[in-house]
Amino acid sequence: HLMEWFYSGLGGIYQDKKSVAYEELIIAPKPVGDLSWVKCSFNSPKGIISSKWKIEGNTFNLKIEIPENTVAQIIIPDNFKKSSCKVMELYSQKIIDVKIKDGVFKVTSGKYEIIAK
């Protein structure tokens, strides 16, 4: 289905295989071709999940919303995995310390901005 490809492919919104009712998510955007931005959201049983990303030059910017009582594994696109990443919690406007390994890290519910450059 086209919409499923849009959410899970371009937007990168997946339910983890071992998860029930979207308690564990994977956000793994997959930029393709000349596409420089995507904005999508999905109304899960836990609430709104959103993924909005854009590429400007050598910078990948990802804004996500993770619903209450949910954990998300974030996977930075391959082209940016070796970039330095900053993760900002948008409510507090503070950079948070996350352990990033090979472009992969976890966050809990909230709104975040991830910048890889």
C-alpha positions as CSV (number, residue, x, y, z in Angstrom):
1,H,0.0,0.0,0.0
2,L,1.1,3.5,-0.8
3,M,0.3,5.0,2.6
4,E,2.1,2.2,4.4
5,W,5.2,2.8,2.3
6,F,4.9,6.6,3.1
7,Y,4.7,6.1,6.8
8,S,7.2,3.2,7.2
9,G,9.5,3.9,4.3
10,L,9.9,7.6,3.9
11,G,8.7,8.7,7.4
12,G,10.3,5.7,9.0
13,I,7.5,5.0,11.5
14,Y,7.4,1.3,12.5
15,Q,6.1,-0.7,15.4
16,D,8.9,-2.9,16.8
17,K,8.2,-6.6,16.0
18,K,8.0,-7.6,19.7
19,S,5.7,-4.6,20.6
20,V,2.0,-4.6,21.4
21,A,-0.2,-1.6,20.6
22,Y,2.8,0.6,19.5
23,E,4.5,0.6,23.0
24,E,7.9,0.2,21.2
25,L,8.6,2.1,18.0
26,I,11.3,2.4,15.5
27,I,11.8,5.7,13.7
28,A,14.1,5.1,10.7
29,P,13.6,7.6,7.9
30,K,14.7,6.5,4.5
31,P,15.5,9.5,2.2
32,V,15.4,8.5,-1.5
33,G,16.5,10.2,-4.7
34,D,16.2,14.0,-4.7
35,L,13.5,14.0,-2.0
36,S,14.7,16.6,0.6
37,W,11.9,16.5,3.1
38,V,9.0,14.5,4.5
39,K,6.4,15.2,7.1
40,C,4.0,12.5,8.3
41,S,2.1,11.5,11.4
42,F,0.2,8.4,12.4
43,N,-2.5,8.0,15.0
44,S,-1.5,4.9,17.0
45,P,-3.4,3.3,19.9
46,K,-1.0,5.2,22.2
47,G,-1.4,8.6,20.4
48,I,0.2,10.6,17.6
49,I,3.5,9.5,16.3
50,S,5.1,12.0,14.0
51,S,8.3,12.2,11.9
52,K,9.4,15.3,10.0
53,W,12.7,15.4,8.4
54,K,14.7,17.5,5.9
55,I,18.1,17.5,4.3
56,E,19.9,20.8,3.7
57,G,23.4,20.4,2.4
58,N,25.3,18.0,4.7
59,T,22.7,18.3,7.5
60,F,19.9,15.9,8.4
61,N,17.3,17.4,10.7
62,L,14.6,15.1,12.2
63,K,11.7,16.2,14.4
64,I,9.8,13.5,16.1
65,E,6.9,13.1,18.5
66,I,6.6,10.0,20.6
67,P,3.4,9.4,22.6
68,E,3.1,8.7,26.3
69,N,4.2,5.3,27.7
70,T,6.2,4.6,24.5
71,V,9.9,4.0,23.8
72,A,11.4,4.7,20.4
73,Q,14.6,3.4,18.8
74,I,15.9,6.1,16.4
75,I,17.9,5.1,13.4
76,I,19.7,7.8,11.5
77,P,19.8,7.3,7.7
78,D,23.0,5.6,6.4
79,N,24.4,8.8,4.8
80,F,24.5,10.5,8.2
81,K,25.3,7.6,10.6
82,K,28.9,8.8,11.0
83,S,27.9,12.4,11.5
84,S,27.9,14.1,14.9
85,C,24.4,14.1,16.4
86,K,22.7,16.5,18.8
87,V,19.4,15.5,20.3
88,M,17.2,18.3,21.8
89,E,14.2,17.7,23.9
90,L,11.8,20.3,22.5
91,Y,9.7,21.0,25.7
92,S,12.7,22.0,27.7
93,Q,14.8,23.2,24.7
94,K,17.8,21.3,26.2
95,I,20.3,19.1,24.5
96,I,20.0,15.6,26.1
97,D,22.7,13.1,26.5
98,V,21.9,9.8,24.6
99,K,24.2,7.0,23.8
100,I,24.5,6.8,20.1
101,K,26.1,3.7,18.5
102,D,26.3,3.4,14.7
103,G,23.6,6.1,14.3
104,V,21.1,4.3,16.7
105,F,19.8,5.4,20.0
106,K,16.6,5.3,22.2
107,V,14.3,8.0,23.5
108,T,11.1,7.9,25.7
109,S,7.9,9.8,25.0
110,G,8.2,13.4,24.1
111,K,9.1,15.8,21.2
112,Y,12.7,15.8,19.9
113,E,14.8,17.4,17.3
114,I,17.8,15.4,16.1
115,I,20.5,17.2,14.0
116,A,23.1,15.1,12.3
117,K,25.9,16.9,10.4
